[in-house]
Amino acid sequence: MSDSASGKGCVFCEIVKGERSAHIVLDAADAVAFLDARPLFKGHTLLVPREHYETLSDLPEEMLGPFFGHAQRLAAAMETTLGATGSFVAMNNRVSQSVPHLHVHVVPRNRKDGLRGFFWPRHKYASDEEAADYAERLRTAL
């Protein structure tokens, strides 16, 4: 098992174990949430499973509901506690994943806050048939 797969040397595992300081927002039996060190907006929180899983695909199925239940509570707190109009909830898997430990960004949002959706180019399907082909391929894989 590689160091990455085991969590050895993982910044987020160090935070979970209390070996690295962070502003803890949630400390549950299965997950920890803490303020992002480089927030998009004040209150930007990272939710991580206590155990080291690199991507969403690695997270055991029985943990999905409880893990995203924490994300749901954090998103609600952005509105009720921080007065945000809404929130942005996002996750990267491998690509653009700055720390190879599964984490969900929960970011407070307000209209005209300067964050403009996704910053990458959109690619349209050449035809409805091409879109149908992609949908069928994904359906078959599932």
Disulfide bonds with the S-S distance in Angstrom:
none
